[in-house]
Amino acid sequence: MTAVLLAACSGTAATGATVTVTAAGVASTVTVTQSVGAAHAASSLALAASSAPSASPAASGQTTNKLGGPAVTYESGLAIKVGQPAPYTPSQYATTSTFKSYVMLEVTITNGTRANFNPILLTETIQSGNLAATQIFDTGLSAPNQTMLLPGRSLAYKVGFGVKDPKDVVLQVSPGFTYTPTIFTS
C-alpha cells in the first residue's frame, strides 16, 4: 500500500519517516510524504486498508449481475444494490441528452466494512444499445453525498440517464479507486 498522507493516530509523523500502520487488521509499512491531522489520517488509512485486500466482489466468478437483483457484496463487506431501470420524464429544468428515452435507477450502498466509506468516490456509467448513455441532472435525482458512510449504515440515491434503448442497459458501478467495478445488466 502506498500512502500519500499519514499521521500516527496518536499524533503526527514527520515527513520522510517510515512507519507501520495497522488498520482493519491489515499491517502496511509506508513512508510519510506529508503530515496531516490524526483524525483525517486515521479515517483515510482505515478506508484504504479495509478496501485494499478486497478489491473484487465476493461473488464467486460472477462477472455480471442483474439490475433489480440481490446486492453485490465485496470481500471488505461493502455492498451495492441497483434497482431495475424505471422510465423517467425529465422536468423542464433538467439537463437532457440527445437520446429520447430516459431511465432512473436507485443505487443503495451498505457499508459492511469496519471503516468509514466515502461515497463521493463512487461512480456509475451506463451503456445502452452499444452507445454510452448520458447522465442527466434533475430535481429528484442526486449523487452520493460527501458525508462519510459509517460502518453498518446504508445510503440510497437515484440517478438518471438518457439512453438509446431502455430495455438494454449495462451499468458499471465503481466504489472507488481500489475496488474492481461491478457490472449490472437489464
C-alpha positions as CSV (number, residue, x, y, z in Angstrom):
1,M,0.0,0.0,0.0
2,T,1.3,3.5,-0.9
3,A,0.2,6.2,1.5
4,V,0.3,9.8,0.4
5,L,-0.9,11.2,3.7
6,L,-0.1,9.7,7.0
7,A,-0.2,10.6,10.7
8,A,0.0,8.3,13.6
9,C,-3.4,8.0,15.2
10,S,-1.9,9.3,18.5
11,G,-0.2,12.3,16.9
12,T,1.7,13.1,13.8
13,A,4.6,11.5,11.9
14,A,7.4,13.6,10.4
15,T,7.7,13.8,6.6
16,G,10.1,11.1,5.4
17,A,9.5,8.8,8.3
18,T,8.8,5.1,7.6
19,V,6.1,3.7,9.9
20,T,4.0,0.5,10.1
21,V,0.3,1.1,10.2
22,T,-2.4,-1.5,11.1
23,A,-5.9,-0.7,10.1
24,A,-8.8,-3.1,9.8
25,G,-6.4,-5.9,10.5
26,V,-4.0,-5.1,7.7
27,A,-0.4,-4.1,8.5
28,S,1.4,-1.9,6.0
29,T,4.7,-0.2,6.0
30,V,4.5,3.3,4.5
31,T,6.7,6.3,4.0
32,V,5.3,9.7,5.1
33,T,5.2,12.2,2.3
34,Q,3.0,14.8,4.1
35,S,1.9,15.1,7.7
36,V,-1.8,15.7,8.4
37,G,-4.1,15.8,11.4
38,A,-4.6,12.5,13.2
39,A,-8.4,12.3,12.7
40,H,-8.1,12.7,8.9
41,A,-5.2,10.2,8.7
42,A,-7.0,7.6,10.7
43,S,-10.1,7.8,8.5
44,S,-8.1,7.7,5.3
45,L,-5.9,4.8,6.4
46,A,-8.7,2.8,7.7
47,L,-10.6,3.2,4.5
48,A,-7.5,2.3,2.4
49,A,-6.7,-0.7,4.5
50,S,-10.3,-2.0,4.5
51,S,-10.6,-1.8,0.8
52,A,-7.1,-2.8,-0.4
53,P,-7.3,-6.6,0.2
54,S,-10.9,-6.8,-1.1
55,A,-10.8,-5.2,-4.5
56,S,-13.2,-7.6,-6.2
57,P,-16.8,-8.7,-5.4
58,A,-17.1,-11.7,-3.2
59,A,-19.4,-13.4,-5.7
60,S,-17.6,-16.5,-7.0
61,G,-16.7,-15.9,-10.6
62,Q,-19.7,-13.8,-11.3
63,T,-18.8,-11.0,-13.7
64,T,-22.3,-9.5,-14.3
65,N,-25.3,-9.0,-12.0
66,K,-28.9,-8.3,-12.8
67,L,-30.4,-4.9,-12.2
68,G,-33.0,-5.3,-9.6
69,G,-31.3,-8.4,-8.3
70,P,-29.6,-9.0,-4.9
71,A,-26.8,-6.8,-3.7
72,V,-23.3,-7.5,-4.7
73,T,-21.0,-7.6,-1.6
74,Y,-17.3,-7.1,-1.8
75,E,-14.9,-9.1,0.4
76,S,-14.5,-6.0,2.5
77,G,-18.2,-6.0,3.4
78,L,-19.2,-3.1,1.2
79,A,-22.4,-3.9,-0.7
80,I,-24.0,-2.3,-3.8
81,K,-27.6,-2.9,-4.9
82,V,-29.1,-1.3,-8.0
83,G,-32.8,-1.4,-8.8
84,Q,-34.5,-2.0,-12.2
85,P,-34.4,0.9,-14.6
86,A,-37.6,2.8,-14.4
87,P,-38.9,5.2,-17.1
88,Y,-38.2,8.8,-16.2
89,T,-39.6,12.0,-17.5
90,P,-37.1,15.0,-17.1
91,S,-38.5,18.2,-15.8
92,Q,-38.2,21.4,-17.7
93,Y,-35.1,22.3,-15.7
94,A,-33.2,19.0,-16.3
95,T,-30.0,18.7,-18.2
96,T,-31.0,16.4,-21.0
97,S,-29.3,14.3,-23.7
98,T,-29.7,13.6,-27.4
99,F,-31.5,10.4,-26.6
100,K,-35.3,10.4,-26.4
101,S,-35.6,7.7,-23.7
102,Y,-34.7,8.3,-20.0
103,V,-34.3,5.9,-17.1
104,M,-33.9,6.3,-13.4
105,L,-32.1,3.8,-11.2
106,E,-31.9,3.7,-7.4
107,V,-28.5,2.8,-6.1
108,T,-28.1,1.6,-2.5
109,I,-24.7,1.3,-0.8
110,T,-24.4,-0.6,2.5
111,N,-21.2,-0.2,4.5
112,G,-20.5,-3.6,6.0
113,T,-16.8,-2.7,6.5
114,R,-15.1,-1.8,9.7
115,A,-14.2,1.7,8.4
116,N,-16.0,4.8,7.2
117,F,-16.7,4.8,3.5
118,N,-16.5,8.0,1.4
119,P,-19.5,7.7,-1.1
120,I,-18.2,10.6,-3.2
121,L,-15.7,8.1,-4.7
122,L,-18.5,6.0,-6.2
123,T,-19.1,6.4,-9.9
124,E,-21.7,5.0,-12.3
125,T,-21.6,4.8,-16.1
126,I,-24.1,3.3,-18.5
127,Q,-24.1,1.8,-21.9
128,S,-27.4,1.3,-23.8
129,G,-27.8,-0.1,-27.3
130,N,-24.0,-0.2,-27.7
131,L,-23.7,3.5,-27.0
132,A,-22.6,5.4,-24.0
133,A,-25.6,6.9,-22.1
134,T,-25.7,10.4,-20.8
135,Q,-26.2,11.1,-17.1
136,I,-28.9,13.7,-16.5
137,F,-29.3,16.0,-13.5
138,D,-32.7,17.0,-12.3
139,T,-34.8,17.5,-9.2
140,G,-35.5,14.1,-7.6
141,L,-32.2,12.7,-8.9
142,S,-29.0,13.0,-6.9
143,A,-25.5,11.8,-6.5
144,P,-23.9,10.2,-3.4
145,N,-23.3,13.0,-0.9
146,Q,-20.0,13.8,0.8
147,T,-20.9,12.6,4.3
148,M,-18.9,9.6,5.3
149,L,-20.9,6.4,5.4
150,L,-20.4,4.9,8.8
151,P,-20.0,1.1,9.3
152,G,-23.4,-0.6,9.3
153,R,-25.2,2.3,7.6
154,S,-26.7,2.5,4.1
155,L,-27.2,5.3,1.6
156,A,-29.8,5.2,-1.2
157,Y,-29.9,7.7,-4.1
158,K,-31.4,8.0,-7.5
159,V,-29.5,8.6,-10.8
160,G,-30.9,9.3,-14.2
161,F,-29.6,8.7,-17.7
162,G,-30.7,9.4,-21.3
163,V,-30.4,6.0,-23.1
164,K,-30.8,4.6,-26.6
165,D,-32.8,1.5,-25.5
166,P,-34.3,1.4,-22.0
167,K,-34.5,-2.4,-22.3
168,D,-30.8,-2.7,-23.0
169,V,-28.9,-1.2,-20.0
170,V,-25.4,-2.1,-18.9
171,L,-24.4,-0.2,-15.7
172,Q,-20.9,-0.2,-14.3
173,V,-20.5,0.9,-10.7
174,S,-17.1,1.6,-9.2
175,P,-17.0,2.2,-5.4
176,G,-13.5,3.8,-5.6
177,F,-10.0,3.5,-6.9
178,T,-9.1,0.4,-5.0
179,Y,-12.2,-1.6,-6.0
180,T,-13.0,-3.7,-9.1
181,P,-16.0,-2.2,-10.9
182,T,-19.2,-4.2,-10.8
183,I,-21.4,-4.7,-13.9
184,F,-25.2,-4.8,-13.7
185,T,-27.3,-5.7,-16.8
186,S,-31.0,-5.4,-17.6
